[in-house]
Every structure is written in structure tokens, then in C-alpha cells.
């Protein structure tokens, strides 16, 4: 019926897929995944296949669908005419490398429109209804075999064979296998990970639907159980939280507000009537009883126990029971407590508390022996004398014009986020115990959060939905003064307010790239240092920004210019993409590339990709979005696909 030669490789598995139109997926022994389609003149559509008299046999057994076709009983004349032109040479539409081991294809159901799991170095979920080859990583170990199962307990189950064991997992629509959702009985405001106890430290407000309650709790990241908690005073609200090392242990710094009103006045200044409090909490391992076990019992009749699906334990043990105690034991199911292992027996203890003249909106560690804390429009360099967490000393103070909303530090550099004046760079002179301002923001900015990438570069988000990169032009600080402005290196309008920005490391290299030799295009980037930005927004989005080399940036910039003008990928309503991503930023500032726009290129067929890249300046189909002239040089499709796959599919 059809024939297509694949040179240089051997097919391992082949599947027929029929969604709107029919195509063929082929997994090769060298880790490649291919998609073939019928030529347009001889394409077989799903409506043609539905006219076959043996449609039950066709859809009932996908593996033998072609062999079960009764070609002599076709009712559509046009289909018979197409079949008279056999054999047909299929067109190669898309090719992807998903590993270095043979690719096996297993559909999730017997229908020809079912999604498919591809097994190679790791499992991938192929979306059958998408153009080209679109797949998502499944967070599971490498498997050799799998089969879909359906039961009352697990309606969308998949049995994986991995490491000589059988694993049953459930494929839930629109959910990743490595995501869990826990109800904590309150609104989480800040989350930290405590490495010693392997627990999550969560700052909650509106605990048990009480608008005036706030606490700090320890949460087991595996089960979601609230193991212990420290409740703040009535009317006291947690605002900031940070782990700081004191000597050989970590302590938890808590900044609070003693009033429920807004801390920032409409003018941007701090409200002098609202006070704050600094608390120092120690996370301690509780001494177990002789039996090596301990029971934490929840407060009797507490509303949190009635509403939360998890057992919530108070900060201290109300009773210690050994396994030989009369009346009850830790293993007794009738006990209202939760038996905790030795690694789970942790509780929060208050070590120090003091009132401050304003709300503490920001806290961060500094130089491994200090910490920075803001209070109103002032920030302080503080420390623990003699590594004693029960004593806190202020060494220096710096002031800004308006309310301080963020603090961050990198080595000796301090970046202060002012809610009106933007980002300010400071340096702390330890000998003189004084703070010196070095650089300031070139424009007014409503700072939401900030992070220092190095001593010269800061990434800042504002409350208008933009993110920007600011840097120092002059690395010599001898002649620096408060009038020295930072330089706006690049910017991007997200249309969402990023309330939290963190930096991390990110490697955009596919597993198969380690064995590929002689690949063309930009070199494979391995980002080993922490120069990747992760921003979480007020609407719940998570955005990742990664650095690119100049060669990679110029290549993808040219691709983006063509994508925003091509009818297949241009904004649906015809909006100016460049104007949208440039909002709230000065004219002429370099733009951060739009990953959502570039990802569309991977969803196109090979012919559509070539059509997009073949657009030239002045073409009728191109809507120019910038004043920069578009490059006339041809762009290789393989070079673009290779780079985009490294970046985007490594995130899955």
C-alpha cells in the first residue's frame, strides 16, 4: 500500500494514527522518532477510513488495522480511485531524537486517535492530535515495557516494567506525574526547604478561615502532613521568612506586621503607625522516648482538625508513650496522634523576639555571618554575637526615600528594592560599620522582587508586569557616587506581576546529545552556574529565563521576526507583538525573546517550517514589528529545531 525508504537506520516500531487525517509514527533503533504523512494528492482522511465496512475491526485492533481492511467492499468511489495509485511514497514531516536506545510505541487505548507513550532512555507522552511531533516528558524512571490498564480503582492506569519491578501509575489529564497537591488549611505565603529535616517550612495566613491568624508550620513534602506549627499572636501577620546559618545550625528569621492595615501609603512611604516584629525560631529535633518512637497529638476539638484532611500536630508533644504503656501505644490506630519516625520529630521553638519601628517586608542572609532586614524605608545589617541565636545586634542602617519591598545580596554587593525609586546598590564597610550607596536605578520602578546574578547584574520585576536586567557600566567603584545610574541591559513585558524571583542552574541539553558528534549549529550550552531566572507570578504562572550566546540570540531573534508575521503563527487578533512585549520599557532597549512564540516553530511540519524561514523583508506576508532590518541570509531549519528542542523539551 505504501513504501518509504529510511536510510541509515532500522525501524523498531511503527504505529498508524488517525486524528483529522492519518499519519504514521516510526520509532527507530537509534533513538529517533519520525512522522510520515501521505502526499496531499493521495492523502487518506479519517472520513475515508470510516467508510470501510470493517470499521469495527479497524478500530478494535490498531496493530492489525491495515491487514483487516476489506478493500473489495469500499463504498466511496474516490477512495477506490486513490487506492488504484498504490504504492504511495510517504512524506517525512518531522524527525526528533528522544534518546539513544530503540524507541517502542505503545498507545494508551485501542483507538487510532489515542495518545502514545514512547519508550527510550525515558518515557515520553506523544500527543497524537498535535501537528508535527509534540511530546511531554513523563517523570518516571526508564522502562522496558508498559501496557495501559483500566479498573475501577485506576481507570487511566499504566503498568511500567522498570528495574525488574512492576509499577502501576495513573495518567491524569493535565497533571504531571511528579506533581502533588496538598490542602494546608490556610493560605501559604512563603515556602522554604529545610535540608537538615527534609521538611517544608510554610508561612500561612487565614489559618482555619480566621483572617487574623497566621503561623509557621513544618510540612512533610511527601504526605502533606503538618507536623508542627508555631502560631503568631492574634493580629500579627507574617510578611517575610528566611533561613540563616548561625554557627553550625540554621535558624528561621520571621518578619511580621502587628497591624492588619496596608504597610505602604499611596505616596509610597511607610506608614509610621504600623509596627513590626522580628522573630528567631529554631527548628529542633525532639528527643524520643526509650522505645525510639514518639506521638504528637493534635489539639482536641481544634477547627483545623475538622477541616484539614491531614493530621496537624502542635509544636510540642503533649505526652510521650512507650510501646509498653498501658491503655494505648504509638501503634494503636485508635490514638488521635501521628507516629513520627526519628527524622520527622522536629518542632519550632522561639529563641528571640523584638519589636521594630516598621513592617519587616524583606529579610536575606549576607556574607555568611550577617543578615539584612528591612523596616519601613530603612534596612539594617544585623548579626548574632558569639553565634548565639538568642541575641541579635544591629551593626549599620541605610535609608531610602520610600518603602523597601525587597533585599538581596551577592558576596559584598547589596541590592535594595524601593517601591518607587527602583533598585539601589549598596556596599557595607565592616571596619567603619557603615553602608555606602554605589548605584541607583535609571528610572522610577515599582519593585516587586529582585535578585542579584553577580555583583554587577540585577534582575528586577515590577508591579506593572515587566522584568528587566540592570547592570553596572563601570566596574571600578573608587569614583562611584549615588548619582551613578545602572544600565538597562534588556527587558520583557510579561503582562503578569512576578512576586518572587529566584536564580538557579539549568542545562538545556537532551540526553542523546552526549553521544552525538559533529552536529552543526550553535554549540550545546551547559549552564552549570546559577544564571537562570525562575519567576513565579501573582496569577500562578512560573516563567523561566535562560541566557543565550550572542550567536544563539541572533538566530532565534531572526526566527521570531518571521514567526510574528507568518499567518500560521502570528497573533490571532493581529496585535503588534513587538509593541506588546515592549510595554512599560524605554524605546530601543533590547528585548528578551518570547519563548511561547518560538515554541510554535516546533509544532509546525517540516514544510511549514521552511515556509516560515523563507520569508524575506518586504514580503506581503510579513508584518514588521521592529525597526531593525531583517537578515537576508537563509536560516537552516535543522539548526533552529536543534536549538529549540534543547531549550524547550529539556523543561518537560
ABEGO torsion letter per residue (X at the ends): XBBBBBBGBBBABBBBBBBGBBBBBBBBAAGBBBBBBBBAAABBBAAAAAABAAAAAAAABAAAAAAABBAAABABAAAAAAAAAOBBBBBBABBBBAEABBBBBBBABABAABBBBBBBABBBBBBAABBEBBBBBBBBBBBABBBBBBBAABABBBBBBBGGBBBBBBBBBGBBAABBBBBAGBBBABBBBBAAAGBBBBBBBGBGGBAABBBBBBBBAAAGBBABBBBBBBGBBBABBBBBBBEABBBBBBBBBABABBABBAAGBBBAABBBBBBBBBBBBBBBBAAGBBBBBBBBGBAAAAABABBBBBABBABBBBAABBGBBAABAABABBBBBAAABBBBBBABBBBBABBBABBBBBGGABBBBBBEABBBBBBBBGGBAABBBBABBBBBABBBABBBBBEABBBBBBAAAEBBBBBBBAAAGBBBBABBBABBBBBABBBBABAABBBBBBAAGBBBBBBBABABAAABBAABBBBBABBBBAGBBBABBBBBBBBBBBAAAAABBGBBEBBBBBBABBABBBBBBAAGBBBBBBBBBAAAAAAAAAAAAAAAABAAABBAAGBBAAAAAABGBBBGBBBBBBAAAAAAAAABBAAAAAAAAABBBGBAABBBABABBBBABBBBAAAAAAAAAAAAAAAX
